[in-house]
Amino acid sequence: MAGYSINLEELLTTNAEPREKYRYVNGERTETVEGYSYRLIDVSNGEILNITIPLKKSLVPQTYVEIVNAIGTPFVANNRATLSIKADDIRLIE
């Protein structure tokens, strides 16, 4: 069986703007913004990760960041297993 691990200690920001994540009720999208999704690169695996945090913030492109209190939830979409990652914050590593 193939294994995969996500290293949340080596994450690099991208030039992508954060996307608004809306709340869904009974499968229907509401107009309530629940958080903002940021595209980060898992440097050790070369994977793009989307991390959602509650507040919008400005992140400098191509800098290393740390994720605060990340929680991953697996789900299936379009017959593919994927992972939703939510966190309390994304902080620049100085």
N, C-alpha and C positions, 0 to 999 in steps of 0.2 A: 504494500500500500504506500503510495506517495505521501510525503509529508510536506507541510509548508508552515513557516513561522513568520510572524510579522514582528519586525524589530522597531518598536516605537522610540528607540533611543537614537536612531540615525535618520531623522526626517529633515528634508530640505524643502523650503517653500518654492513655489512656482510663480510665474507671472499671471496666472489665471485669477480673475476677480472672484470673490466669494459668491455663491449662489444662495438665494433665499430658499429656505425649506419651510413649507407650509404645513399646518396642522390638518389632518384628515379625520373626519367624523363619519362613521358608517361607510367608509370607502369613498367619500366625497371630499374634495379639497375645499377648505375654507379660505378666507382671506387673511387668517391669522398667521403671521410669520412666527415660526417656532424656533428658528435658529438659522445659522449661516454655515454653508458647507465649503470647506477649503480643500483644494487639491494639493497634496504633499507627495513627495517622492520618498519611498522607503529605499534609501541608498544601498543597503546591504542586499536587497533582492531586485532592485530596479523596477519595483511596482509603484503604480500611482494609487494613492489612498485618498479617499474623501473622508475628512473628519468634520463633524458638525459640532459647533459650539453655540451657546445661546446668544452671544452678543457679536455684532459686527466690529471688526478691528482691522487696522492697517498692518499688513505684514510686508516687510522688505523682501523682494524676490531674491532667491538663491542664498538664503541664510538658514542655518540650522535652528530648529525649534524643538521644544519639548511639549508633550501632551500631558495635561493635568487631569487625572481621574478618568481615564478612557474606559469605556464599556463597549464591547463588541457584541452585536446581535446577528447571528446568521439568518439568512432567509433565501428563498428561491424566487427568481424573477426571470421570465422567459426561458424556463428550463435550465437555468444556470444558478449554481449556488454562489452567493456573495455575502459580504459582511457589511453591516451598517455599524459605523463607529461614531459614538457620541462622547464628548468630553466636556469638562467644565471650562477649560481654557486652552489656548495655544500660546506658549511664551517663547520669546527669542532666547537663545542660549548665548550668553556673552562670554 
